[in-house]
Amino acid sequence: MLHQTIGAIGAETWEAVNRTLLASAKQDRLESGATVRLDSTVSAALMHEPSDSTLLCDGVRVMTRLLRRADALTGGQRHETRPSPPSERPALRNSTGAAA
């Protein structure tokens, strides 16, 4: 029940609550606001172990979302890019740290 109630509170409301608490704590000289302290509670959830395919799908989904946001910010302008020539690329290294 508490989880559902807390989940119903929007981000803007949480921001207002946090700002009000911080302003009060600063006024009473209890908190400077320079350090973030965090407490959390663990709750049971239906979760599955991530597999390579789900991680890949999540990565594609996030990149697609970010690219769409970037596209909206640039007004759909396209910038031509070219692959850098091998002489400008960093040397590939194997697992021992030696150049491949």
C-alpha positions as CSV (number, residue, x, y, z in Angstrom):
1,M,0.0,0.0,0.0
2,L,2.8,2.4,0.9
3,H,4.6,1.6,-2.3
4,Q,1.5,2.4,-4.4
5,T,1.0,5.7,-2.5
6,I,4.6,6.8,-2.9
7,G,4.5,5.8,-6.6
8,A,1.4,8.0,-7.1
9,I,3.4,11.1,-6.2
10,G,4.8,12.8,-9.3
11,A,8.4,13.9,-9.9
12,E,7.4,17.6,-9.7
13,T,5.8,17.0,-6.3
14,W,8.9,15.2,-5.0
15,E,11.1,18.0,-6.2
16,A,9.0,20.6,-4.4
17,V,9.1,18.5,-1.2
18,N,12.9,18.1,-1.4
19,R,13.4,21.9,-2.0
20,T,11.1,22.8,0.9
21,L,12.9,20.4,3.3
22,L,16.3,21.6,2.2
23,A,15.3,25.3,2.6
24,S,14.0,24.6,6.1
25,A,17.2,22.6,7.0
26,K,19.4,25.4,5.7
27,Q,17.5,28.0,7.6
28,D,17.8,26.0,10.8
29,R,21.5,25.3,10.0
30,L,21.0,21.6,10.1
31,E,22.0,20.9,6.5
32,S,24.1,22.7,3.9
33,G,22.8,20.7,0.9
34,A,26.4,20.0,-0.2
35,T,26.2,16.2,0.5
36,V,23.5,13.8,-0.6
37,R,22.5,11.2,1.9
38,L,20.4,8.2,0.8
39,D,18.4,5.5,2.5
40,S,16.5,2.8,0.7
41,T,14.3,-0.2,1.4
42,V,14.5,-3.5,-0.5
43,S,11.2,-4.9,-1.7
44,A,10.4,-8.1,-3.6
45,A,9.9,-7.7,-7.3
46,L,9.4,-9.9,-10.3
47,M,12.8,-9.7,-11.9
48,H,14.7,-12.0,-14.2
49,E,18.4,-12.4,-14.7
50,P,19.5,-10.3,-17.7
51,S,20.7,-12.3,-20.7
52,D,22.9,-11.0,-23.5
53,S,19.9,-10.6,-25.8
54,T,17.9,-8.6,-23.2
55,L,20.9,-6.4,-22.5
56,L,21.3,-5.8,-26.2
57,C,17.6,-5.0,-26.7
58,D,17.8,-2.6,-23.7
59,G,20.8,-0.9,-25.1
60,V,19.2,-0.5,-28.6
61,R,16.0,0.9,-27.0
62,V,17.9,3.4,-24.9
63,M,20.2,4.5,-27.8
64,T,17.1,4.9,-30.1
65,R,15.4,7.0,-27.5
66,L,18.5,9.2,-27.1
67,L,19.0,9.6,-30.8
68,R,15.4,10.6,-31.3
69,R,15.9,13.3,-28.6
70,A,19.1,14.5,-30.2
71,D,17.3,14.6,-33.6
72,A,14.5,16.7,-32.1
73,L,17.1,19.1,-30.5
74,T,18.9,19.6,-33.8
75,G,15.7,20.0,-35.8
76,G,16.5,17.0,-37.9
77,Q,19.7,18.4,-39.3
78,R,22.1,15.8,-40.4
79,H,25.9,16.0,-40.0
80,E,28.1,14.0,-42.3
81,T,30.7,11.9,-40.6
82,R,33.5,9.9,-42.1
83,P,35.4,7.0,-40.6
84,S,38.8,8.1,-39.3
85,P,41.8,6.7,-41.2
86,P,43.7,3.9,-39.4
87,S,46.6,6.3,-38.7
88,E,44.2,8.4,-36.5
89,R,42.7,5.5,-34.6
90,P,44.0,4.5,-31.2
91,A,46.0,1.3,-31.2
92,L,43.9,-1.8,-30.3
93,R,45.2,-3.7,-27.3
94,N,44.8,-7.3,-26.3
95,S,43.9,-8.5,-22.8
96,T,47.5,-8.2,-21.6
97,G,47.7,-4.5,-22.6
98,A,50.1,-5.0,-25.5
99,A,49.4,-3.5,-28.8
100,A,47.7,-5.9,-31.2
